[in-house]
Amino acid sequence: MQFPAPLTEGRLIRRYKRFLADIELADGSEVIAHCANPGSMMGVADPGSRVWLSPSPNPKAKLDWRWELIEVDGHLVGINTAHPNRIVEEAVASDDIPELTGYADLRREVKYGQNSRIDLLLEQPGQCYVEVKNVTLRRGETAEFPDAPTARGRKHLEELSQMTAQGHRAVMFFLVQRVDCSGFAPARDIDPEYADALTRARDAGVELLCYHCDLTVEHIKIAAALPIRLR
């Protein structure tokens, strides 16, 4: 995924009300940026950090800026949860994810389950339901999800399990928008119910995949697979 316009660097003043962030630009002016991330953003929202913003593509948007990246320990982290589906979609189309090659069609946001929409539906041959989760939390050398309790995430795992019970292929895809992790694990101390649900889904036939990303101020792209450890 290429950023359509050059990013603007600034310093994070604070993130608040979940979807807002005050940013100081290089010229000393302050702007309010949209923060497209409903999680706790543990470890990726420290005041004073270098951040990068993109201009809003919608001239009618209430805010002129969108928060895209933050620098943590010398590495870039992508915090915009609107991007992972597109990043994975592009990687599938380019055959950059070996586990998801060989399908003729790809559709996004297809209705399934209980009033849900699957992020990516790969078809022909068969059907492969792919749910994508954005991962930014890092503790030690491990990427972890979730960074806050998520009943919605558990619901998605249950619905993926229902698809495998119907004879379809189902994949839970964790996209780590950073490159400084050596593996992935569920954050059991943050949401033990999600960790248990992930194990149940795996046992029900849901495939678990995790890839990290190569990030620059110009692009975010799939890099390589990370091993998954279910504790």
C-alpha positions as CSV (number, residue, x, y, z in Angstrom):
1,M,0.0,0.0,0.0
2,Q,1.4,3.3,-1.1
3,F,0.5,6.5,0.7
4,P,-1.2,8.6,-2.0
5,A,0.4,11.9,-0.8
6,P,3.6,12.7,1.2
7,L,3.3,12.4,4.9
8,T,3.8,15.3,7.3
9,E,6.0,14.8,10.4
10,G,5.0,16.1,13.8
11,R,5.1,15.3,17.5
12,L,2.3,13.7,19.5
13,I,0.9,15.9,22.2
14,R,-1.9,13.6,23.3
15,R,-4.4,11.1,22.1
16,Y,-7.9,11.4,23.5
17,K,-11.6,10.5,23.0
18,R,-10.2,7.4,21.2
19,F,-10.4,8.9,17.8
20,L,-8.6,12.3,18.2
21,A,-5.0,13.3,18.6
22,D,-3.3,16.7,19.1
23,I,-0.2,17.0,17.0
24,E,2.5,19.7,17.0
25,L,3.9,20.2,13.4
26,A,7.5,21.2,12.6
27,D,6.5,24.9,12.3
28,G,5.2,24.9,15.9
29,S,1.5,24.9,14.9
30,E,-0.9,22.5,16.5
31,V,-3.5,20.4,14.6
32,I,-6.1,17.8,15.5
33,A,-5.8,14.6,13.6
34,H,-8.3,11.7,13.2
35,C,-7.0,8.6,15.0
36,A,-8.4,5.6,13.2
37,N,-7.8,3.1,16.0
38,P,-10.4,2.1,18.6
39,G,-8.0,0.1,20.7
40,S,-6.0,1.1,23.8
41,M,-2.9,1.8,21.7
42,M,-0.8,0.5,24.5
43,G,2.8,1.4,23.9
44,V,2.1,3.3,20.6
45,A,0.7,6.6,21.9
46,D,3.3,8.1,24.1
47,P,3.3,11.9,24.2
48,G,6.4,13.5,22.5
49,S,6.8,10.7,20.0
50,R,7.5,11.4,16.4
51,V,4.4,10.8,14.3
52,W,3.4,11.2,10.6
53,L,0.1,12.4,9.3
54,S,-1.6,12.2,5.9
55,P,-3.9,14.9,4.5
56,S,-7.5,13.9,4.5
57,P,-8.6,12.9,1.0
58,N,-12.1,14.1,1.7
59,P,-12.5,17.9,1.4
60,K,-15.7,17.7,3.4
61,A,-14.1,15.8,6.3
62,K,-14.3,17.5,9.7
63,L,-10.5,17.1,10.2
64,D,-7.8,17.9,7.7
65,W,-5.3,15.2,9.0
66,R,-5.2,11.5,9.6
67,W,-2.6,9.9,12.0
68,E,-0.7,7.2,10.1
69,L,2.6,6.3,11.8
70,I,4.5,6.6,15.1
71,E,8.1,6.0,15.9
72,V,8.7,3.6,18.8
73,D,12.2,2.6,19.8
74,G,13.6,3.7,16.4
75,H,11.0,1.7,14.4
76,L,7.9,2.8,12.6
77,V,4.5,1.5,13.6
78,G,1.3,1.8,11.6
79,I,-1.6,2.7,13.8
80,N,-4.4,3.3,11.2
81,T,-6.8,0.3,11.4
82,A,-8.4,1.3,8.1
83,H,-5.4,0.0,6.2
84,P,-4.9,-3.7,7.1
85,N,-7.6,-5.1,4.8
86,R,-6.2,-3.3,1.9
87,I,-2.6,-4.3,2.7
88,V,-3.6,-8.0,2.9
89,E,-5.8,-7.7,-0.2
90,E,-2.8,-6.3,-2.2
91,A,-0.5,-9.0,-0.9
92,V,-3.0,-11.7,-1.8
93,A,-3.4,-10.3,-5.3
94,S,0.4,-10.2,-5.7
95,D,0.8,-13.8,-4.4
96,D,2.9,-12.5,-1.5
97,I,1.1,-14.8,1.0
98,P,1.8,-18.4,0.0
99,E,-0.9,-19.7,2.2
100,L,-3.6,-17.7,0.3
101,T,-2.7,-18.3,-3.3
102,G,-4.6,-20.1,-6.0
103,Y,-8.0,-18.4,-5.7
104,A,-9.6,-16.8,-8.8
105,D,-11.8,-14.2,-7.1
106,L,-11.5,-11.9,-4.1
107,R,-14.4,-9.9,-2.5
108,R,-14.4,-7.6,0.5
109,E,-16.9,-7.0,3.2
110,V,-19.2,-9.9,2.3
111,K,-22.1,-10.5,4.6
112,Y,-21.9,-13.8,6.6
113,G,-22.5,-15.1,10.1
114,Q,-24.7,-13.1,12.5
115,N,-24.9,-9.6,11.0
116,S,-21.2,-9.6,10.2
117,R,-19.1,-9.0,7.2
118,I,-16.0,-11.0,6.4
119,D,-13.0,-8.8,5.6
120,L,-11.9,-10.9,2.6
121,L,-13.7,-13.8,0.8
122,L,-11.5,-15.8,-1.5
123,E,-13.4,-18.0,-4.0
124,Q,-12.8,-20.5,-6.8
125,P,-11.9,-23.1,-5.8
126,G,-14.2,-23.2,-2.8
127,Q,-14.5,-20.4,-0.3
128,C,-11.9,-19.1,2.1
129,Y,-13.1,-16.6,4.8
130,V,-10.3,-14.3,5.9
131,E,-10.7,-12.1,9.0
132,V,-7.9,-9.5,9.4
133,K,-6.9,-8.0,12.7
134,N,-4.5,-5.1,13.1
135,V,-1.7,-5.6,15.7
136,T,0.4,-2.9,17.2
137,L,1.1,-4.1,20.7
138,R,4.7,-5.4,21.4
139,R,5.9,-6.7,24.7
140,G,9.4,-8.1,24.8
141,E,10.0,-9.5,21.3
142,T,6.4,-10.6,20.9
143,A,3.5,-9.0,19.0
144,E,0.3,-9.5,20.9
145,F,-3.4,-9.1,20.3
146,P,-5.7,-7.6,21.6
147,D,-4.5,-4.5,23.4
148,A,-8.0,-4.2,25.1
149,P,-10.8,-6.7,25.8
150,T,-12.7,-7.4,22.6
151,A,-16.1,-9.1,22.6
152,R,-16.3,-8.4,18.9
153,G,-13.1,-10.2,18.3
154,R,-14.4,-13.3,20.1
155,K,-17.6,-13.2,18.0
156,H,-15.5,-13.2,14.8
157,L,-13.6,-16.3,15.9
158,E,-16.9,-18.1,16.6
159,E,-18.2,-17.1,13.2
160,L,-15.1,-18.4,11.5
161,S,-15.5,-21.7,13.4
162,Q,-19.0,-21.9,12.0
163,M,-17.6,-21.6,8.5
164,T,-15.2,-24.5,9.0
165,A,-18.1,-26.6,10.4
166,Q,-19.9,-25.9,7.1
167,G,-17.0,-27.3,5.2
168,H,-15.4,-23.9,4.2
169,R,-11.8,-22.8,4.8
170,A,-11.5,-20.0,7.4
171,V,-8.4,-17.9,8.3
172,M,-7.7,-15.6,11.2
173,F,-5.0,-13.2,9.9
174,F,-3.0,-11.1,12.3
175,L,-1.3,-8.2,10.5
176,V,1.5,-6.7,12.6
177,Q,2.1,-3.1,11.5
178,R,5.6,-3.1,12.7
179,V,8.8,-5.0,12.0
180,D,10.5,-5.4,15.4
181,C,8.8,-8.6,16.6
182,S,10.0,-12.2,16.4
183,G,6.7,-13.9,17.0
184,F,3.0,-13.5,17.9
185,A,0.9,-14.6,20.9
186,P,-2.6,-13.7,22.2
187,A,-2.5,-11.2,25.1
188,R,-4.0,-13.5,27.7
189,D,-3.6,-11.1,30.6
190,I,-5.5,-8.4,28.7
191,D,-8.3,-10.7,27.5
192,P,-8.2,-14.3,28.7
193,E,-11.5,-15.0,27.0
194,Y,-10.1,-14.0,23.6
195,A,-7.1,-16.2,24.1
196,D,-9.3,-19.2,25.0
197,A,-11.5,-18.4,22.0
198,L,-8.5,-18.3,19.7
199,T,-7.4,-21.8,20.9
200,R,-10.9,-23.1,20.4
201,A,-11.1,-21.7,16.9
202,R,-7.7,-23.3,16.0
203,D,-9.0,-26.6,17.3
204,A,-12.2,-26.2,15.2
205,G,-10.1,-25.9,12.1
206,V,-9.6,-22.1,11.8
207,E,-6.2,-21.4,10.3
208,L,-4.0,-18.9,12.1
209,L,-1.7,-16.7,10.1
210,C,0.5,-13.8,11.2
211,Y,2.7,-11.5,9.0
212,H,4.6,-8.4,9.9
213,C,5.1,-5.4,7.7
214,D,7.8,-3.3,6.1
215,L,7.0,0.3,6.8
216,T,8.4,3.6,5.5
217,V,6.9,7.0,5.2
218,E,6.0,6.1,1.6
219,H,4.4,2.6,2.0
220,I,3.3,-0.2,4.2
221,K,3.7,-3.7,2.7
222,I,3.6,-7.3,3.8
223,A,7.0,-8.6,4.8
224,A,7.3,-12.1,6.3
225,A,5.4,-14.6,8.4
226,L,5.8,-14.7,12.2
227,P,5.5,-17.9,14.3
228,I,2.4,-18.0,16.4
229,R,2.5,-19.3,20.0
230,L,-0.7,-20.1,21.8
231,R,0.0,-20.1,25.5
